[in-house]
Amino acid sequence: MADSYSTICMVPHTHPSLTGHFPGDPIVPGVVLLDRVLTVLDEWLPGRKVVGLTQAKFLLPLKPNEPFTVFLTRRTSERIQFECHLNGCRLAAGMLTLEQGS
């Protein structure tokens, strides 16, 4: 199994969380960005259960319909580092903890 995985994602302007998140100039909430990270993790490692978010930093705002790349890197069998990049700049980063033996 590969030690890293990446894919391009986008949050559409029709996402229900954007309605009240800065009307007129919406930005994607961090929780929605994390949801995309978890979706990508499930594509890469189906069935692995996340039991912790030991670190998360949101460095830049993300607008609806902006494509961004999610990078996942296995640090140990239970720790996955994630980074999200927008136009070559780090948008968000953190560390996920997976359930042992799942």
N, C-alpha and C positions, 0 to 999 in steps of 0.2 A: 504494500500500500504506500502511496506517495506521502511525503512529509509535508506537502503544501498543496493548496488548492486556491484558485481564484476564479471569479466570474464578475461580469458587469451587471449592475442592478439599476433600478430607477423606481422612484416613488411617484405615481401619477398624480396630477393635479386634482383628480377626483377622489383621492384617498379621504375617508371620512374624518380623520384627525385634523385635517388642514382647515376645516371650516372655521374653527375658533382659534386657530393658532396664528395670530397676527393677521387678521382679516385685511385684505387689500395688498398685503405683502407677505404671504405665508412662507414659513420655513418648516422643514420637516422636524418633528419632535425627536429627541434622542431615543425614546422608547421605540419609535417606528424604525429608526436606523438599526437599533439592536435586534428588532424582529427580523429584519432583512439578513442580518448576520447569522441569526439562528436558522433561518431558512436555508442559507448557503451551507451552513454546517451540516444540516440534515441531508442536503444533496450529496455532500462529500462523504459523510459518515452516517448513513441511515441507521436510525435506532439508538444512537448514542444519546444518553440523557444528560442535559446540562444541570448541574446541581449548584453552581456558583458563578458569580461574576466578581472576580477578585479585584478587578481594576477596570475602569472605563474613563476615557477622556474624550471630550468633544471639543475639537479645536477650531472648526470652521462651520458656518451655517450652510445648510443644504437647501436649495430651492426645489420645489416640485418639478418633475420632468428632467432634472439634471442627471445624466448618467454618471455613476460612480463605480469604482471597483472595490470589491471585498476580497481581501487576501487573508487566508487562514494558514497558520503554520503550527505543526505539532511540536511542542516543546518537550512533553513527556506523554505517556499513554493517557494521562488524565488532564493535561493542560494544553489548551489551544490558544495561541495568540491570534488576535484579529487586528487588522488595519483596514480602514476604508480610505480610499484616495479619490480626490476630485481634481481633475485637470493637473495631475502630477503632484498635488499637495496632499499631505495627510489631513484627512477630515476628522477621523476618530480612530482610537486605538484602545486595546484592552486585553484582558486575559479571561478565558472561560475555564471552568473546572468541570470535568465530566465525571459521571458516576463510574466508580471502579468496576471493571469487568463487565460493563454493559455492552 
